[in-house]
Amino acid sequence: MQRVIRRIGVAAAGAAVLVAAVGTGAQAAVHNPYTPEALCGPGFTAVDRDPIHDAATGARLGTVHLLRNPFTGYGCTVTLKSAYVGTLTGTRVYLDPEWTTFGVDEGRRRYAAGPVHLFVGAGCAIWGGSMTDPAGVVHHHDRANPAIGGAVTCF
């Protein structure tokens, strides 16, 4: 009888550890269901992207994407979260073509900011994005030039 009780106790303890491990693993590995191409729409293809890292820990928080539709000349930017996915945190993306006005999408988002669509034609554009962690610290994309606030791409 003691053997049966011991085996049941060991099996129950093992199952509890397995459930706890699966619970934390599933919570830590939340996947963002969106893609830049799906958010920007048909005809848009990737041109460039830049990660957003936490400067203190080095953890990847998200990625800013620049896409362009070669048939229409429009550009599109989105910031996709890879940390805090599903949690409302400050998320921002912008696009500033040299021939049109500045466009921005920002706010508390669960998955992404954007898309921002503007005509870029054959000129250059400043683009970028940022994320705010739950503690309120703003993290800019890695190649953000402090003088202009973003990265520059010419088409």
C-alpha positions in Angstrom: 0.0 0.0 0.0 2.8 2.4 0.8 4.4 1.8 -2.6 1.1 2.7 -4.4 0.8 5.9 -2.3 4.4 6.8 -2.9 4.0 6.2 -6.7 0.8 8.3 -6.8 2.6 11.1 -4.8 5.6 11.1 -7.1 3.4 11.0 -10.2 1.3 13.9 -8.9 4.4 16.0 -8.0 5.8 15.3 -11.5 2.5 16.4 -13.1 2.4 19.6 -11.0 6.0 20.4 -12.1 5.1 19.7 -15.8 1.9 21.9 -15.6 3.9 24.7 -13.9 6.7 24.5 -16.6 4.2 24.5 -19.5 2.3 27.4 -17.9 5.3 29.6 -17.7 6.7 28.6 -21.1 3.4 29.3 -22.8 3.1 32.7 -21.1 6.7 33.7 -22.0 6.3 32.6 -25.7 3.4 34.8 -26.8 3.5 35.1 -30.6 2.5 38.2 -32.5 -0.1 37.1 -35.0 0.5 39.9 -37.4 3.1 40.4 -40.2 4.2 43.7 -41.9 2.9 42.5 -45.3 -0.5 41.7 -43.9 -0.8 45.1 -42.2 0.4 47.1 -45.1 -1.6 45.3 -47.7 -1.2 43.7 -51.1 1.7 44.7 -53.3 3.9 45.9 -50.4 7.3 44.3 -50.1 10.0 44.6 -47.5 12.7 47.2 -48.0 14.3 47.5 -44.6 13.7 46.7 -40.9 15.3 47.7 -37.6 15.0 46.1 -34.2 14.0 47.8 -31.0 16.1 46.6 -28.0 15.9 47.4 -24.3 19.1 49.4 -23.8 19.5 48.1 -20.2 19.0 44.3 -20.8 19.5 43.9 -24.6 16.2 42.1 -24.9 14.4 42.5 -28.2 11.2 44.4 -27.8 10.0 44.7 -31.4 10.9 45.6 -34.9 10.2 48.6 -37.1 9.5 47.6 -40.8 9.7 49.7 -43.9 7.8 48.4 -47.0 7.1 49.8 -50.4 4.7 49.1 -53.2 6.7 49.5 -56.4 3.6 49.9 -58.6 2.1 52.8 -56.6 5.2 54.4 -55.1 3.7 54.3 -51.7 5.7 53.4 -48.6 4.4 51.8 -45.5 5.8 51.5 -41.9 4.7 49.3 -39.0 6.2 48.5 -35.6 5.5 44.9 -34.6 5.9 44.0 -30.9 7.8 40.9 -29.9 7.7 41.6 -26.2 4.7 42.6 -24.1 2.6 41.1 -26.9 -1.1 41.3 -26.0 -0.4 43.9 -23.3 -1.3 47.6 -23.9 2.0 49.5 -24.1 3.0 52.6 -25.9 3.9 51.7 -29.5 4.8 54.2 -32.3 5.7 54.2 -36.0 6.3 57.0 -38.4 7.2 57.8 -42.0 8.4 61.1 -43.3 8.9 61.2 -47.1 10.7 64.2 -48.5 7.8 65.0 -50.9 4.8 64.7 -48.5 3.8 65.4 -44.9 4.9 63.4 -41.9 2.7 60.5 -40.9 2.6 58.8 -37.5 0.6 56.2 -35.7 1.1 56.0 -31.9 -0.8 54.9 -28.8 -1.2 52.0 -26.4 -1.3 49.0 -28.6 -1.4 45.2 -28.0 0.4 44.0 -31.1 1.5 46.7 -33.5 1.5 50.4 -34.5 0.7 51.3 -38.1 0.4 50.9 -40.9 1.4 54.4 -42.0 1.0 54.8 -45.8 2.5 57.7 -47.6 3.7 58.4 -51.1 7.5 58.1 -51.2 8.0 57.9 -55.0 11.7 57.8 -56.0 12.9 60.0 -53.2 14.1 59.5 -49.7 12.2 59.0 -46.4 13.0 59.2 -42.7 11.3 56.3 -40.8 11.3 54.7 -37.5 9.5 53.7 -34.4 9.6 53.1 -30.6 8.1 51.1 -27.8 7.4 51.9 -24.2 7.9 49.2 -21.6 5.4 48.7 -18.7 7.7 50.8 -16.5 7.3 53.7 -18.8 10.8 53.7 -20.4 10.8 54.6 -24.1 13.0 52.4 -26.4 13.8 53.7 -29.9 14.8 51.5 -32.8 18.5 50.7 -33.0 19.5 52.9 -35.9 17.5 55.9 -34.8 19.7 58.9 -35.6 19.2 61.4 -32.7 19.7 64.4 -35.1 16.8 63.4 -37.3 14.9 60.9 -35.2 15.0 58.0 -37.5 16.8 56.1 -40.3 16.9 57.3 -43.9 16.2 55.2 -46.9 16.3 56.3 -50.5 14.3 54.6 -53.2 
